[in-house]
């Protein structure tokens, strides 16, 4: 993947490779923002400005008939902290100092979830060998648990789509 920095006028979407104070197209001052685009051969690449946007349909927060089904991961304290389970489609960020066990905890959660469903662990930092070594040390053996080492969002999304079928 090859990235290129471009500057885009927020008034008229004029694009240039160098920042300029005044847009040569619409003559607006200080209207350029920096963006990074993929100029490689990836067919999947779409920058946010190239995506088609549609209005969302808001949901009333007072809807008492709304039932949220959550996944329990089997680690009692983690499930409690997550509000009695993980909400499907949610995103949770685990943060902390290096070496405190974030990757180990994530692997244990993924293994527990794999007891009842296919589970894909995506690591942008650790290699498959590191993850496999940790799984062996923890004696985790769920067959429905798979992993990839990837940080490119487009590749991750395509992998998820492929693995769902």
N, C-alpha and C positions, 0 to 999 in steps of 0.2 A: 504494500500500500504506500503510495507516494502522496504526501500532503503538501498543499500550497496555501499560503496566506493571501487572502484577498480582502479588499475594503469595499463595503457596500453602502451606498447612500440610503438612509432610512426614509427619505422623502420620495425618491423615484426608482430605487433599486438599481441605479447605475453601479457597475462593478469595475474596479480598477486594481492593479497589482500594487500600487503605491498609495499611501495616505496623502490626501490633499485637503486643504482647509475649505475650499469652495468646490462644490460639485459642478463640473463642466456642462452637465446636461440640464439640471433644474436651477442651478446657481444658488443653492442653499448652502449656508455656512455651517461648518462643524457638524455635518450630518452623517459622516462616515463612521461605520463600526467595523471592527476587525472580525473576520470569519476564517475558518480553515476548511478547505475542501479537499476531497480525495480526487487526485488527478490520475490515479493508477488505473488498472484494467478491471477493477471490481465492477460487476454489473449491478451489484446490490446497493451501491453507495447512493444515499440521498441526504443532502444536507437539510437542516430544518427548514430553510427557506424554499426548498423544492417540494416539500410535502404538501399535499392538499389538506387543508384544515376545514373541519366541519364543527358546527356548534354542538356542544354537549347537551344532554337532557338532564337537568338537575333533578335530584331525588329529595323528597321531603325528609328531613331528619326526625320529624315527628310521626313517621309511619310505624305504628306499633305492630303491624302485621309482618314487618320485615324480619325474617329469621336468618341469622348468619350462622352458617355451618363452618366450624373451625376444625382444623386438624390438630390433634394432640400429638406431641412428639415423644411423649413417654419420659421426659425429664421433668419431674414434678415442679421444681422451682422455675425452670425456664417457661413451662406452660403457664404458670401463675403470672410471671412477669409479662408474658405476651397476652394477658387478659383472658386466660383459660383456653389458650390454643392459638394456632396460626390461622389468620384469615386468608382464604384462597385469593390469589391475585395481589396480595400485599407485598411490600418490600420492607425488609428489616435490615438495618445497618448495625453490625457489631463492630465496635471500635474499642481501642485500648492500646496499651503499650505492647511492643513486640514481646512475644514469648509468654503471654499470660493465658493462652489456651483458646484463642478465637477459632483457629482452624480445627483444633481437636473437638471443640464443642460443636462446630458446624458439621463435622464429619459424623459425630455421634447422633445429632439430630437427623441428618440425611439418612443414616443407617436405620434409625427407628422408623422414619417415614416410609422407607423402602420395605418394611414388613407388610404393608398393606397396599402399596402402589409403586409404580415405576418412579424412580427418583434420579434426577440428573444433578450432580454436583459440579458447579462451574467454578474453576479457580483461575484467576488472572495472575496469580503470583507463584503458587507452588506447582511443581511438575507432577505428572501422573505417578512417577516413581516415588516422590515424597508422600503423596496421598496414599498410595498403595502400602508403603512401608508403615505409615501411621495406622492404617486400617488393620494390618497384620498385628502390630503391637497391641492394639486395642481388641483384637480378636473379633473384628466385625466381618460378618460373612454373608450379608444379605445379597441374594442374587439379583434383586431389582434395583440395586444401587450401581450406577455408572458415573463416570467422571470425565471431564475434559479440561484441558489447560488452554484457556483462550481469553483474550481481552477485547477482541474486536466485536462490537455489539451486533453487527450485521451477520457475522459468522455464528455467533451465539443464537440469534433468532432463527437462522436457517437450520441449525442443529436441533433446536427445540421443535420446530415445525416438522422436521424429518422424523424425529424420535416419537412424536405423537401418533404417527400412522403405523 
